[in-house]
């Protein structure tokens, strides 16, 4: 399992949202580049970057900031938020340090783009399944669909998707622990490699996520508040 420190960017700042609500943000830094450097200094092997403006609106003012992060560190990143066409996917895939691009909304609204991206980039394309009450939400978690998360995961597996980032929106930013049962269902019923996200608050949470077979755990709020120390969290990595 891999620990992924999260860097969520909104209006050029490093923020955390509560339950994905863009009006309930806490700003942790006005310099996301320095945050990225700090996580690398403290031992992170890969970073998880989300362009929140891109996720909400499709368009984004944060491309330059994300480029600066990539240029300033030596470790790889995975990036999500606002990838709605092949042009933007291609732009970031040209960068060797981008380990994965994470597609969200278009996996639902324009699956042909997902298929094209998979054709060209294979397992460097991941999909984010963001769930609210067991159903997929899109457009920055604002719009809820009637698509069941596990069923969607099975469809993605059949399309050739290798890795999914699974987030229970109700847990994100709340420090109340991840939804272990829902994450377990995604792992056991879909055949996908699942990176868990949302709710990490204790080291027991990390143990629980590892025990159910998740391939990674994205941690945000708990790192920024100090509830979890990155150096200690990294001790849970490995098989």
N, C-alpha and C positions, 0 to 999 in steps of 0.2 A: 504494500500500500504506500502511496505517496501523499505527503501533506502539501497542500497548495495554499500559500498565503494569498488572500484576495485583495486586489486593488480595484475598487469601484470608483469610476471617474465620472463626475458630473460638473459641468461648467468649469472644467479644468482643475477641479479640486478632488482630493481623495475623501470620499464620504462613505457612510453606511446608512442604508435605509431600513426602516422597520416594516417588515412584512411587504416589502416591495413598494411602499407608498412614497412617491417622489416628494410629497409634502411633509414627510416625517424623516428628515435627514439629520445626521450628525456629521459635521465637517471635522475630520481628523488631521488634515494637512492641506495647505495650499500648494504643496510641492510633491505631487505623486512620484516624480523622478527620484527624489530623495528617499521616499518610502520604499520604492523598489530596491534602491541601493542598500537600504538598511536590512531588508529581508534577505538579500543576498549575503550581506556581511554576516548575518546571524545563521547562515547555513542552508537556506532554502535552495532546493535543487531545480525548482520550476515555479513560476508565478502564474496566477489566474487573474486576468485583467478583464473587466467588464466596462464597456462604454455605455453608461446609463442613458446619456442623451441619444445615442444611436438606437438603443433598445426601445426607448419611448417614442422617438420621432422618425427613425430611419436615417435622417440627416444628423450630422454631428460636428461640433467644433473641436473635438478632442483628438483628431487624427495626429496632429503635430505632437501633442503630449505623449501619446502612445509611441510614436516614432522615437521620441527622445528617451523614453524608458528603455525601449529595445536597444538603442545605441549606447546607453549608459551602463548596461549590465552584461555579464558574460553567460548567464544561465538562460535556458529557454523559457518561453511564455506560451500560454494558451489564451486566446482572445475571443470574447463574445460581445454581442451588442451591436445591432444595426447592420448586420450582413444581409442585405436584401437583393444583391445581384452579383453576377460573376465578376464584374469589373473590380469591385471592392475585395472580393475573395482573392482574386488573382494578385491584387496589389500587395496584400499582406503575405501571401504565400511565396512571394519572391524573396522574402526575408528568411534566411536559414534558421534564425533563432525562434521563429514562430513554429512551435511544435504542432499546434492545432488551431484551427479556426472553428468556433462553435456557432452553429446555425440554430436559430430558434423559430421565429415567426414564419419564415419562408418554408420551413419544413412542413408546415401545415398549409399555408396559403399558396405556395408555388413549389410543390414537390419536384417539379421538373428541374428546378435550379439545384436542389439537393442532389438529384440523380446525376446531373452534369458535374457537380463538384466532386462527388464520389468517384466518378469516372476518371477525372484528372488527378485527384489528390488522395484517394483511398482513405487510409486510416488517419490521415492528417485532418480529416473532417470529422468533427463530433457534432452531436445534436444536444441541445439543452431541452430537457423536459421539465417545465416548471408547473407544479401541480397545486391546485387549490381545491380542497375537498375531493381529491382523487381524480380531478379533471384538468386537462391541459389548459394553461393560460398563455396568451400571446401578447405581443406589442407591449413589452416591458411589464408583463404580468397584469396589465389593465383589463384586457378582454378575456373573459372566460369562455371556453368552448364546451361542447358536450362530448368531447372525445375523452374516453377513459385512458388514464396514463399508461397502464400496463398494456392495454390493447394497442395503443400507439407505439409503445416500445417493441411489441412483436412485429408490427408493420415495418418499423425501422430496421429491425434485424433482417427481415426478409428482403429489404432493399439493399442490404450490404453495409449498413452502419455498424461500426465496431464499438464505439464508445459513446456513452450518454452521460451528461451531467444532470443528475436528478436533484431537484430542489423542491422541498415542501415549503411553499410561500408563507404559510402561517407560522413557521418556525424561524424564518430568516430574520436575523437581526434581533431576535427576542431572547437569546441566551437561555432557552428552555429545553435544550436537547434536541437532537435530530429525530425525525419520524422513523424509528428503526423498523417497524413492521412494514410500512409502505416501501421503504428502501429494500428490505429483504425480498418483498414480492417482486420488485423490479429485477433484482438479481436472479432470483430463482425461476421466474416465469418467462423472462424475455430472451435469455441467452446472451445479453449484452454485457459488456464491461461497464460497470457503473461507478462513476465518481459521485460521491454523496456531497450534498451541500445544504446548509441551513440549520441553525440552531446549536452549533457546537458551543459548549460552555464549560465542560470539565474534561479531565483526562479519561474519565470513565466513558464519556461519549466517544472518544477516539477508539478506545478498546472495543466498544460495542460495534462501531462501524467496521472496524477491522475484522471482528469475529464473524460477521455475516458475509464477508467476502467482497466488500467494496474494494475497488482498485485504487481509490484515492478519497481524500476528504478535504474539501475546501473550507478553510477557516478564515473568518473575517473579524466580526465584532469582538470575539473573545480574545483575539490577538491585540486588537487596538485598545481594549480596556485593561489588558494585563491578566484577565482571568485564566488565560493559557499562555505560557511562554513558548515561543517558537522552538527554542533549543530543546525543551523537554518534549514537545509534540513530535519533533523529528525522531526521537528515540523509538517511536512506534512504527516507523517505516520498515519496509522489508516485507517478506512473504508472511 
